[in-house]
Amino acid sequence: MSPDDRRFTEDFAAGRIAPGAFDHRAHIRLAYTFLAEHDTETALTLMRDALLAFIRRNFAAVLAPLLYLLVIARCYPALTQRNGTHTLAAHWFGLLCDNLPGHRDTQMAHYNLGCIDALTGHPEEAMEHLRAAHAVGFTNVEWLQEDGDLTSLRGRPDFAALLALMRNQAPPDAPQAPPKVEPRPGDRR
């Protein structure tokens, strides 16, 4: 293996290859470097492990928004039929949350898990997911107040406390609203 190929393999293993730079050519190069150093079975195992580590390391940046859309597309019938079969949706939203702990792209998955738990009679778990959604950036108080899925939670003190917390906290990346300027008498607007 050339020094350049060795450095490439080490950089890949250490996470120094940007997701955008790992194209088809880089994939083939990585496979080649493993095959040059190991028997086929070992090379395949090492390649699989390296690719899984790369995906895990770069999942949020590359795949999370797409995965959320796929989850919604896959689970939409179960969520809209309101027939009590939320198991599939809960499974997929749970996978997203489990694989991206603390990531902003899980806010709607946590929110939807909160809705499912509220609908299925699990208020403690529902509140846990709503707090988790807030922790990663969800602050839509109006939506929480109007969503019919959350009706069973509205009388709870912890639900009221979460709403109050959200009202007093702007989203982390929300632009600040400009100050409101009242027109002076005589101003034409």
C-alpha positions in Angstrom: 0.0 0.0 0.0 1.4 3.4 -0.9 2.0 6.0 1.8 -0.8 8.1 0.2 -3.3 5.2 0.4 -2.3 4.5 4.0 -2.8 8.1 4.9 -6.2 8.1 3.2 -7.3 5.0 5.1 -6.1 6.5 8.4 -7.9 9.7 7.6 -11.0 7.8 6.9 -10.8 5.8 10.1 -10.1 8.9 12.1 -13.1 10.8 10.6 -11.0 13.4 8.7 -12.7 12.7 5.4 -15.7 15.0 4.9 -19.0 13.3 3.8 -19.0 15.3 0.6 -15.5 14.1 -0.3 -16.4 10.4 0.1 -17.7 9.8 -3.4 -17.7 6.6 -5.4 -14.1 6.9 -6.3 -13.1 7.2 -2.6 -15.3 4.2 -1.8 -13.4 2.1 -4.4 -10.1 3.4 -3.1 -10.9 2.4 0.5 -12.0 -1.1 -0.7 -8.7 -1.4 -2.7 -6.6 -0.5 0.3 -8.3 -3.1 2.5 -8.0 -5.7 -0.2 -4.3 -4.9 -0.7 -3.6 -5.6 3.0 -6.0 -8.4 3.9 -7.7 -11.5 2.6 -11.1 -11.0 1.1 -13.1 -12.0 4.1 -11.2 -9.8 6.5 -11.2 -6.9 4.0 -15.0 -7.1 3.6 -15.4 -7.1 7.4 -13.1 -4.1 7.8 -14.8 -2.3 5.0 -18.2 -2.9 6.5 -17.1 -1.7 9.9 -15.4 1.4 8.5 -18.4 2.3 6.5 -20.8 1.8 9.4 -18.5 4.0 11.6 -18.5 6.7 8.8 -22.3 6.6 8.6 -22.7 6.9 12.4 -20.2 9.7 12.6 -21.8 11.7 9.7 -25.4 10.5 10.1 -26.8 13.8 11.4 -25.2 16.0 8.8 -26.0 13.8 5.8 -28.9 11.5 6.4 -31.1 12.7 9.4 -33.3 15.2 7.4 -33.8 12.5 4.7 -34.5 9.8 7.2 -37.1 11.9 9.0 -38.9 12.4 5.7 -38.7 8.7 5.0 -40.1 7.9 8.4 -43.0 10.3 7.8 -43.7 8.8 4.4 -43.5 5.2 5.8 -45.7 6.0 8.8 -48.1 8.6 7.5 -51.0 6.1 7.0 -50.7 4.9 10.6 -50.5 8.4 11.9 -53.5 9.7 9.9 -55.9 6.8 10.3 -56.2 7.3 14.0 -57.1 3.6 14.4 -54.8 3.0 17.4 -52.1 1.3 15.4 -49.1 3.6 16.1 -46.6 0.9 16.7 -44.9 1.2 13.3 -44.6 5.0 13.6 -43.4 4.8 17.2 -40.7 2.3 16.2 -39.3 4.4 13.3 -39.4 7.7 15.3 -37.7 5.8 18.2 -35.0 4.6 15.8 -34.4 8.2 14.7 -34.2 9.5 18.2 -32.0 6.6 19.4 -29.5 7.1 16.6 -29.3 10.9 16.9 -29.4 11.6 20.7 -29.6 15.3 21.4 -29.6 16.3 17.7 -31.8 19.1 16.5 -33.2 16.9 13.7 -35.0 14.8 16.2 -37.3 17.5 17.5 -40.3 16.4 15.4 -39.6 12.8 16.0 -39.7 13.4 19.7 -42.8 15.6 19.3 -44.6 12.8 17.3 -43.6 10.2 19.9 -45.1 12.5 22.5 -48.3 12.6 20.5 -48.4 8.9 20.1 -47.8 8.4 23.9 -50.5 10.9 24.7 -53.0 9.1 22.4 -52.2 5.7 23.7 -52.5 6.6 27.4 -48.9 7.0 28.4 -48.8 10.6 29.7 -45.4 10.4 31.5 -43.7 9.1 28.4 -45.5 11.8 26.3 -44.2 14.5 28.6 -40.7 13.0 28.5 -40.7 13.2 24.6 -42.1 16.7 24.6 -39.4 17.8 27.0 -36.8 16.1 24.7 -38.3 17.9 21.7 -37.9 21.2 23.5 -34.3 20.3 24.6 -33.3 20.0 20.9 -35.1 23.1 19.7 -38.8 22.7 19.5 -40.6 25.9 20.8 -43.9 26.0 18.9 -46.2 26.8 21.8 -49.2 27.5 19.6 -48.9 24.0 18.0 -48.7 22.4 21.4 -51.8 24.2 22.6 -53.9 23.3 19.5 -52.7 19.8 18.6 -55.6 17.5 19.3 -53.2 14.6 20.0 -52.2 16.3 23.2 -55.6 17.0 24.6 -55.1 14.5 27.4 -52.0 16.4 28.6 -53.5 19.9 28.8 -54.6 19.8 32.4 -51.2 18.6 33.7 -49.0 21.0 35.7 -45.9 19.8 33.9 -47.5 20.5 30.5 -48.3 24.0 31.6 -44.7 24.4 32.9 -43.3 23.3 29.6 -45.5 25.8 27.7 -44.3 28.5 30.1 -40.7 27.5 29.5 -41.2 27.6 25.8 -42.9 31.0 25.9 -39.9 32.5 27.7 -37.2 31.0 25.5 -36.6 31.8 21.8 -35.4 29.0 19.6 -31.5 28.8 19.7 -31.1 29.9 16.1 -34.1 32.1 15.7 -33.4 35.7 14.6 -34.3 38.3 17.1 -37.4 40.3 16.2 -36.7 43.9 15.5 -38.2 46.3 18.1 -41.7 47.4 17.3 -41.8 51.0 16.3 -45.0 52.8 17.0 -45.9 55.5 14.5 -45.8 59.0 15.8 -48.7 61.3 15.4 -48.5 62.8 11.9 -46.4 60.0 10.4 -47.7 58.7 7.1 -47.5 54.9 6.7 
